[in-house]
Amino acid sequence: MTKLLSVSIPDDLMRDAETLAQSQGRTKSDLVRDALRRQVQIEQLRELQRVGRRNAEERGLGPEDVESLIDELRYKA
């Protein structure tokens, strides 16, 4: 199922979107859907990073511990 979303876009951005869509043989709707998907993925990644940082802080781990932890996991396998 799809939903219709009405969005106001400044003229210059619309021109850029039209040019990009035309150069890629795509519709503006395709461009907007892809951009929104990417933004959702970026936000999901940021949330995952926040959770990872929080977990690392709770365990007292910092960036300096990464290499030794990776080595430790490699040699356990």
C-alpha positions as CSV (number, residue, x, y, z in Angstrom):
1,M,0.0,0.0,0.0
2,T,1.2,3.5,-0.7
3,K,0.3,6.9,0.8
4,L,0.4,10.3,-0.8
5,L,2.6,12.9,0.9
6,S,2.5,16.5,-0.1
7,V,5.7,18.4,0.5
8,S,6.6,22.0,-0.1
9,I,10.0,22.4,-1.8
10,P,11.8,25.6,-2.6
11,D,12.1,26.4,-6.3
12,D,15.8,25.9,-6.6
13,L,15.7,22.5,-4.9
14,M,12.8,21.5,-7.2
15,R,14.9,22.5,-10.2
16,D,17.8,20.4,-8.9
17,A,15.6,17.5,-8.3
18,E,14.1,17.7,-11.8
19,T,17.5,17.9,-13.4
20,L,18.8,15.0,-11.3
21,A,15.7,12.8,-12.0
22,Q,15.9,13.5,-15.7
23,S,19.7,12.7,-15.8
24,Q,19.1,9.4,-14.1
25,G,15.9,8.5,-16.0
26,R,13.9,8.5,-12.8
27,T,10.9,10.3,-11.4
28,K,11.1,12.9,-8.7
29,S,9.0,10.6,-6.6
30,D,11.7,7.9,-6.9
31,L,14.3,10.5,-5.8
32,V,12.3,11.6,-2.8
33,R,11.5,8.0,-1.7
34,D,15.2,7.1,-2.0
35,A,16.2,10.2,-0.1
36,L,13.7,9.5,2.7
37,R,14.8,5.8,2.9
38,R,18.5,6.9,3.2
39,Q,17.6,9.4,5.9
40,V,15.7,6.7,7.9
41,Q,18.7,4.4,7.5
42,I,21.1,7.2,8.7
43,E,18.9,7.8,11.8
44,Q,18.8,4.1,12.5
45,L,22.5,3.9,12.3
46,R,22.9,6.9,14.6
47,E,20.6,5.3,17.1
48,L,22.6,2.1,16.9
49,Q,25.8,4.1,17.4
50,R,24.3,5.8,20.5
51,V,23.3,2.5,22.0
52,G,26.8,1.1,21.2
53,R,28.5,4.1,22.8
54,R,26.2,3.9,25.9
55,N,27.0,0.2,26.3
56,A,30.7,0.8,25.8
57,E,30.7,3.5,28.5
58,E,28.8,1.3,30.9
59,R,31.5,-1.3,30.4
60,G,34.3,1.2,30.7
61,L,35.5,0.7,27.1
62,G,36.9,3.3,24.9
63,P,38.2,3.6,21.3
64,E,41.7,2.5,22.6
65,D,40.2,-0.9,23.5
66,V,38.8,-1.8,20.1
67,E,41.9,-3.3,18.6
68,S,42.6,-5.6,21.5
69,L,38.9,-6.7,21.6
70,I,38.9,-7.5,17.9
71,D,42.1,-9.5,18.4
72,E,40.6,-11.3,21.4
73,L,37.5,-12.3,19.3
74,R,39.6,-13.5,16.3
75,Y,41.7,-15.8,18.4
76,K,38.6,-17.3,20.2
77,A,37.2,-18.6,16.9
